[in-house]
Amino acid sequence: SQRLFAARRERHPRAYLVRHGVDHAHFAKAVDRKLPRPETLRGIRGPIIGFIGLVQHWFDAKLMERVARRMRDVSFVIVGDCRIDVSRLKRLPNMHFTGRQPYDSLPAYCSAFDVGLIPFVRTSMTDNVNPIKLREYLAAGLPVVSTNLPEVRPYAPDVAAIDGVDGFVQACRKALAAS
């Protein structure tokens, strides 16, 4: 991230900021929204707001629970391994967990999503993260709603970088209306 680079570049004269890339052609398969729906999503009604990635301590489960409770007309899909307790989320009828899926199938998930999410807890670690999923979602043509992370802010207003439950819900509703 730019923030991490700025904080560390004085430690070595040959430090460079190298942003990670995305397999654009792979994720862009989702742009036309006509890929076959993954089996794990059959029976899940839309609209669908989704997250693809590892559900670890940086994933804001409390935020997601509060958002899902306020948006009962929306299905939330989490694609990835869960390494934290998500039992409270699993009790909600509009929260769906697919587990980890093969990389080749990720464009089909993006194709089924109406919005891509980056719901990270704000910590010193996440303030220094450069989330590759941002670029994957954008390559897939998805509107993105994220926690207000420094590396996401430069993409505003095209990407919503939001603090708080109310703002997150509003940004999700706005992204759904535009999709």
C-alpha positions in Angstrom: 0.0 0.0 0.0 1.0 3.6 -0.5 0.8 4.2 3.3 3.1 1.3 4.1 5.5 2.3 1.4 5.7 5.9 2.7 6.3 4.6 6.3 9.1 2.2 5.3 10.9 3.7 2.2 13.5 5.5 4.3 14.7 2.1 5.7 16.2 1.1 2.3 17.2 3.3 -0.6 15.9 0.8 -3.2 12.4 0.3 -1.8 9.6 0.6 -4.4 5.9 0.5 -4.3 4.8 -2.3 -6.6 1.0 -2.7 -6.7 -0.3 -6.2 -7.3 -2.1 -6.9 -10.5 -5.2 -8.8 -11.3 -5.9 -11.3 -14.0 -8.2 -8.9 -15.8 -9.2 -11.2 -18.6 -10.1 -13.9 -16.1 -12.4 -11.7 -14.0 -13.7 -9.7 -17.0 -15.6 -12.9 -18.1 -18.2 -11.8 -15.5 -18.9 -8.4 -17.1 -21.8 -9.5 -19.3 -23.4 -11.3 -16.4 -24.2 -14.3 -18.5 -22.0 -17.0 -17.0 -23.7 -20.1 -15.7 -24.7 -19.6 -12.1 -22.6 -21.7 -9.7 -24.4 -24.7 -8.1 -23.8 -23.3 -4.6 -25.9 -20.3 -5.5 -28.9 -22.1 -6.9 -31.9 -21.3 -4.9 -30.4 -18.0 -3.6 -32.6 -15.1 -4.6 -31.2 -11.8 -5.6 -30.2 -9.2 -5.4 -26.9 -10.7 -4.2 -24.1 -8.7 -2.5 -21.0 -10.8 -2.2 -17.6 -11.2 -0.7 -14.8 -13.4 -2.1 -11.8 -14.1 0.1 -10.6 -15.4 3.4 -12.8 -14.7 6.3 -10.2 -14.0 9.0 -9.8 -11.5 11.8 -9.8 -8.6 9.4 -13.4 -9.5 8.2 -15.9 -7.3 10.0 -18.5 -10.0 11.0 -20.2 -7.5 13.4 -20.7 -5.0 10.6 -22.0 -7.7 8.3 -24.5 -9.0 10.8 -25.9 -5.5 11.4 -26.0 -4.8 7.6 -27.7 -8.1 6.8 -30.3 -7.5 9.5 -31.1 -4.1 8.0 -31.2 -5.5 4.4 -33.4 -8.6 4.8 -34.5 -8.3 1.1 -30.9 -8.8 0.0 -28.9 -12.1 -0.1 -25.3 -11.9 1.2 -22.9 -14.5 -0.2 -19.5 -15.2 1.4 -17.2 -17.2 -0.9 -14.1 -18.4 1.0 -12.8 -20.3 4.0 -13.9 -19.0 7.4 -11.3 -18.9 10.1 -13.3 -16.9 12.6 -16.6 -17.6 14.3 -19.4 -16.8 11.9 -22.1 -18.7 13.7 -24.2 -15.6 14.3 -24.1 -14.8 10.6 -25.0 -18.3 9.6 -28.2 -18.0 11.7 -29.4 -15.2 9.4 -31.7 -16.4 6.6 -30.1 -13.9 4.1 -26.5 -14.9 4.8 -25.0 -17.7 2.6 -21.6 -19.3 2.8 -20.2 -21.4 0.0 -16.8 -22.2 1.4 -13.6 -21.9 -0.6 -14.2 -22.3 -4.4 -11.8 -22.9 -7.2 -10.1 -19.9 -8.7 -11.5 -20.8 -12.1 -15.1 -20.4 -10.8 -14.7 -16.9 -9.3 -15.8 -15.1 -12.4 -19.1 -17.0 -12.3 -19.6 -15.9 -8.7 -18.9 -12.3 -9.7 -21.3 -12.7 -12.5 -24.0 -13.7 -10.1 -23.2 -10.8 -7.7 -24.8 -7.4 -8.0 -22.3 -5.7 -5.7 -18.8 -6.7 -4.4 -18.0 -6.1 -0.7 -14.8 -5.4 1.2 -16.1 -5.4 4.8 -12.8 -5.1 6.8 -12.4 -4.1 10.4 -10.4 -0.9 10.6 -7.0 -1.7 12.2 -3.4 -0.6 11.6 -3.1 -3.8 9.5 -6.1 -3.1 7.3 -5.1 0.6 7.0 -2.0 -0.7 5.3 -3.6 -3.4 3.2 -4.0 -3.2 -0.6 -7.0 -5.5 -1.2 -6.6 -7.4 -4.5 -10.3 -8.1 -4.4 -11.0 -4.4 -5.2 -9.3 -4.9 -8.6 -10.9 -8.3 -9.1 -14.4 -6.9 -8.5 -13.7 -3.9 -10.7 -12.4 -6.1 -13.5 -15.6 -8.1 -13.2 -17.6 -4.9 -13.7 -19.1 -4.9 -10.1 -19.9 -1.9 -8.1 -17.9 -2.0 -4.9 -18.8 -1.1 -1.3 -15.9 -1.2 1.1 -14.9 -0.1 4.6 -13.2 3.2 4.4 -9.7 1.9 3.7 -6.9 4.2 2.6 -6.1 2.1 -0.5 -9.8 2.2 -1.5 -10.4 5.9 -1.1 -8.6 7.0 -4.4 -11.3 5.0 -6.3 -14.1 7.2 -5.0 -16.7 8.1 -6.1 -16.8 5.0 -8.3 -16.1 2.8 -5.3 -17.9 3.6 -2.0 -15.4 3.8 0.9 -17.7 4.0 3.9 -17.6 4.2 7.7 -20.4 2.9 9.9 -23.4 0.7 9.5 -25.8 3.4 8.2 -23.3 4.5 5.6 -22.6 0.9 4.5 -26.3 0.2 4.1 -26.9 3.4 2.2 -23.9 2.6 -0.1 -25.1 -0.9 -0.7 -28.6 0.4 -1.6 -27.2 3.0 -3.9 -24.9 0.4 -5.6 -27.8 -2.0 -6.1 -29.9 0.8 -7.6 -27.1 1.5 -10.1 -26.4 -2.1 -11.0 
